[in-house]
Amino acid sequence: VQLVESGGGMVQPGGSLRLSCAASGFTFRIYDMSWVRQAPGKGPELVSRISTGGSGTYYADDVKGRFTISRDNAKNTLYLQMNSLKPEDTALYYCTRVGSSFRGQGTQVTVSS
């Protein structure tokens, strides 16, 4: 199993980023997937989750309306579109296969003026 995130970076408040997670080594389309973030000095926080077909989604309250999770099962890729970013969104973001300990190495998102 391999999960490789990309798309992070530094952005000003109010800006946008699109994270990607390329999955390999397992049958991507049959697993729910999620994005988790961890800020310095804090524990992991579930940001969003998506069902196998993409029709079912969950968002943490503090990202609802700003972030959109999606997936392309043909490309074995998970996405997180992040808009209206705030400084408190600063964290290491990583994707996980729901129900397992598999996770990627993460991509850093820094929101700062």
C-alpha positions as CSV (number, residue, x, y, z in Angstrom):
1,V,0.0,0.0,0.0
2,Q,1.3,3.4,-0.9
3,L,-0.3,6.8,-0.5
4,V,1.5,9.9,-1.8
5,E,0.2,13.3,-1.1
6,S,1.0,16.5,-3.1
7,G,-0.2,20.0,-3.6
8,G,0.6,21.6,-0.3
9,G,2.4,24.9,0.1
10,M,2.3,28.3,1.6
11,V,-0.7,30.5,0.8
12,Q,-2.1,33.8,2.1
13,P,-5.3,33.8,4.2
14,G,-8.3,33.6,1.8
15,G,-6.3,31.6,-0.7
16,S,-6.9,28.2,-2.1
17,L,-5.0,24.9,-2.5
18,R,-5.8,21.6,-4.0
19,L,-4.3,18.5,-2.4
20,S,-4.0,15.2,-4.2
21,C,-3.3,11.7,-2.9
22,A,-2.1,9.1,-5.3
23,A,-2.9,5.6,-4.1
24,S,-1.4,2.3,-5.2
25,G,-1.0,-1.3,-4.0
26,F,-4.6,-1.9,-3.2
27,T,-8.0,-1.7,-4.8
28,F,-8.7,2.0,-4.3
29,R,-12.3,2.0,-5.4
30,I,-13.6,-0.3,-2.7
31,Y,-12.3,1.7,0.3
32,D,-13.6,4.8,2.0
33,M,-10.8,7.4,2.1
34,S,-10.2,10.4,4.4
35,W,-8.0,13.4,4.9
36,V,-6.5,14.0,8.3
37,R,-4.4,17.0,9.5
38,Q,-2.1,17.5,12.4
39,A,-1.0,20.9,13.5
40,P,2.2,21.4,15.5
41,G,1.6,20.4,19.2
42,K,-1.8,19.0,18.5
43,G,-3.3,15.6,17.8
44,P,-4.6,14.3,14.5
45,E,-7.9,15.8,13.3
46,L,-10.2,14.1,10.8
47,V,-10.9,16.8,8.2
48,S,-13.0,14.9,5.7
49,R,-14.1,11.5,4.5
50,I,-15.6,10.1,1.3
51,S,-17.4,6.9,0.5
52,T,-16.3,4.4,-2.2
53,G,-18.4,5.9,-4.9
54,G,-18.0,9.5,-3.8
55,S,-21.6,10.1,-3.0
56,G,-21.2,10.1,0.8
57,T,-19.0,12.8,2.4
58,Y,-18.2,14.0,5.9
59,Y,-16.6,17.3,6.9
60,A,-15.4,18.6,10.2
61,D,-17.4,21.6,11.3
62,D,-14.5,24.0,10.9
63,V,-14.0,23.2,7.2
64,K,-17.6,22.7,6.2
65,G,-18.4,25.0,3.3
66,R,-14.7,25.7,2.5
67,F,-13.3,22.3,1.7
68,T,-14.5,19.8,-0.8
69,I,-13.3,16.2,-0.9
70,S,-13.5,14.1,-4.1
71,R,-12.0,11.1,-5.7
72,D,-11.3,9.7,-9.2
73,N,-11.5,5.9,-9.0
74,A,-10.2,5.6,-12.5
75,K,-7.0,7.4,-11.5
76,N,-6.8,6.0,-8.0
77,T,-6.6,9.5,-6.7
78,L,-8.2,11.4,-3.8
79,Y,-8.5,15.2,-3.7
80,L,-9.1,17.9,-1.2
81,Q,-10.0,21.3,-2.6
82,M,-9.4,23.9,0.1
83,N,-10.8,27.4,-0.3
84,S,-11.0,30.5,1.9
85,L,-8.0,29.2,3.9
86,K,-7.4,30.5,7.4
87,P,-4.2,30.5,9.5
88,E,-5.7,27.9,11.7
89,D,-5.8,25.5,8.7
90,T,-2.0,25.3,8.9
91,A,-1.0,21.7,9.4
92,L,0.4,18.6,7.9
93,Y,-2.3,17.0,5.8
94,Y,-2.3,13.3,4.9
95,C,-4.7,10.8,3.4
96,T,-5.7,7.6,5.0
97,R,-7.5,4.4,3.9
98,V,-10.4,4.3,6.3
99,G,-10.3,1.4,8.7
100,S,-6.6,0.9,8.4
101,S,-3.4,2.4,9.7
102,F,-2.2,3.1,6.2
103,R,-1.4,6.8,5.6
104,G,0.8,8.9,3.4
105,Q,3.8,11.0,4.5
106,G,1.7,14.1,4.3
107,T,1.9,17.5,2.6
108,Q,2.5,20.7,4.5
109,V,-0.1,23.5,4.3
110,T,0.9,26.8,5.7
111,V,-1.5,29.8,5.7
112,S,0.1,33.0,6.6
113,S,0.3,36.6,5.5
